[in-house]
Amino acid sequence: MNACLEDHTNLDYNDVMLPDTVRVIDKVSGKATTLSHSEMFQGSFSLLAGTEVELEAEVVYSGGAELGYEWQFDGNIIGNEKKLHHVFTKEGRLVLLVYRGDKTKVTDYHMLINLVQPFGSGVYVLAKQEGKTVVDFMRYYTEKESVTFLGQSMEMNIPYYEEQANVFSLYNDGEELQGSEPVKMVWGQGKDKTQVMQVLDRDWRYSMAFYGKTIEKVAGMDDEFVGEPANLFVKGMVNVGMSTLLYGEQGDAYVRTNYDNGTPNTGRFSSQRLRFDDPNDVPDQGWMDVEANFVVADKQVSNNWAIIHEKSKERFLFFSVSSTFMPDDTGGIDYSVVLQFPEIKLKDNEVALHKFDKEVVAVLPPLGYPQRTHIIYKDGANYRLQAHTISTSIYSIPHTVRYTIDGNTLLGADVAALLDKEGTIVMKSQNDSRQDIFYVISENTIYQLDANGGNKSVLYSFESGRKITNFFRLSPWASQSAAPATQYFSGWLFAVAFDNGEFKIGRLYKDPLKPNEMQCTYLLEKKYDGGVADIKFIYSNVIM
């Protein structure tokens, strides 16, 4: 907060009784700025954006006139008491006017508000509330506190979460998200590290994007299409290099190429469908529309490929992108292509990607090394897990793709029973040793499997009577070998949503006095009357 003094009293200064001292105090942090009549005083306050602050004017005045107050921000009156309660969502000039007796005798103090954006670490929640689509942000922070553990005093960083409700409206002058059927959120990052969050609605016209650091609106999808897609009902979207693949419930897929430093939502979608010319079809049918059941993108740093499942044609296709940037870094051009996977020699029970005649349950992209893509599929009454290493050459044209199958495992009957249940969710993560593990989430329980789909164990069972619809493992996630105090106070953080609209951020932890059972405490709870559509987590400015 930088401040200066200007007096508008049109009188002989020998007859004017100005306030002796004026201080502005941030009642939350306790920090104060004292304003001097004789010189410009420069100080600074950093206020947390989107969170209500309390500023108080503390005035010492020797004159007999009654004092009045008015606060203005960028020319708009936001308060008329000594104390100001306000939520700042943008930086600007704050003016405190101190009246002596009436508004003809006024001294004004000008302050510059600087904001700290809260969106570096926390949880985004896409939900429906009171018939409207909302995005809430739950800010993550820690406080160093003195604690006692097993009779020993120590200092620990204790995790907390704080809600900012309906942040899109809050940071866009009251504008609301227009959709009523939220689908999911999709994170994109450009070559210049600009981060954009896309909020997808089933009606593509109501899909909207905002900047990750400020929540400022970027563009609506209705402004991004050249032409109008026919009968598009949005199912999902992935960012691949500088391109974006959008696909609908009927299998229709569309490509957007971004030209402004690869920043999402600065290019254009073509209403022409994504197409593929199968070199092996007899008779030759030429270019055909791709019918995407779902699309899964590589999540690694390269992020330059995705695989597309075409259920109607019982196959997977490969979509790859390479980017050529202009010498002055003003933009770039994408080259993208749809390829078929090559034929390979198969072992017992293995299924080729170019002719995948099984019921696909889940496709899980690589998270780290080894970079394996896993497919869970149903074969008769059985379920199997097949692992793949996909390799691509994208630095020359034409692009090529090859792959190996690194294992095909029959999943146990207990796991199959879970997969048979409607609404079961399969997720992929990594353990302390950077090995792939899987979560199978069924009813109210989260189960954990090893890299081969075996050794099923219960991570945690929530209260009965409701089903988990969404789960996200947050950071930090304590190592199994961490000190007992760390496992107790930091533990394993998570976000979870249930079919009754409940959303919770919690901490799993181990109590040395109860070593055989996992404990749980909730850090934040909220209920959405229309349910939770999606959860995304950002940690230290990196989307997880």
Secondary structure as UniProt FT lines:
FT   STRAND          2..7
FT   HELIX           13..15
FT   STRAND          21..26
FT   TURN            27..29
FT   STRAND          32..35
FT   STRAND          46..48
FT   TURN            49..50
FT   STRAND          52..60
FT   STRAND          67..73
FT   TURN            74..75
FT   STRAND          76..79
FT   STRAND          83..87
FT   STRAND          92..100
FT   TURN            103..104
FT   STRAND          106..116
FT   TURN            119..120
FT   STRAND          122..129
FT   TURN            130..131
FT   STRAND          132..149
FT   TURN            150..151
FT   STRAND          152..164
FT   HELIX           167..170
FT   TURN            171..174
FT   STRAND          182..189
FT   TURN            191..192
FT   STRAND          195..201
FT   HELIX           204..206
FT   STRAND          208..211
FT   TURN            212..214
FT   STRAND          217..220
FT   HELIX           221..223
FT   STRAND          225..226
FT   TURN            230..231
FT   STRAND          233..240
FT   TURN            241..242
FT   STRAND          243..248
FT   TURN            249..250
FT   STRAND          253..257
FT   TURN            261..262
FT   TURN            264..265
FT   STRAND          268..270
FT   STRAND          275..277
FT   TURN            279..280
FT   STRAND          287..289
FT   STRAND          294..297
FT   STRAND          305..310
FT   HELIX           311..313
FT   STRAND          315..325
FT   TURN            327..328
FT   STRAND          332..340
FT   TURN            348..349
FT   HELIX           353..355
FT   STRAND          359..364
FT   STRAND          373..379
FT   TURN            380..381
FT   STRAND          382..393
FT   STRAND          400..410
FT   HELIX           413..419
FT   TURN            422..423
FT   STRAND          425..430
FT   TURN            432..433
FT   STRAND          436..442
FT   TURN            443..444
FT   STRAND          445..449
FT   TURN            451..452
FT   STRAND          457..461
FT   STRAND          468..477
FT   TURN            480..481
FT   HELIX           484..489
FT   STRAND          492..498
FT   TURN            499..500
FT   STRAND          502..511
FT   TURN            512..513
FT   STRAND          514..527
FT   TURN            529..530
FT   STRAND          532..539
FT   TURN            540..541
FT   STRAND          542..543
//
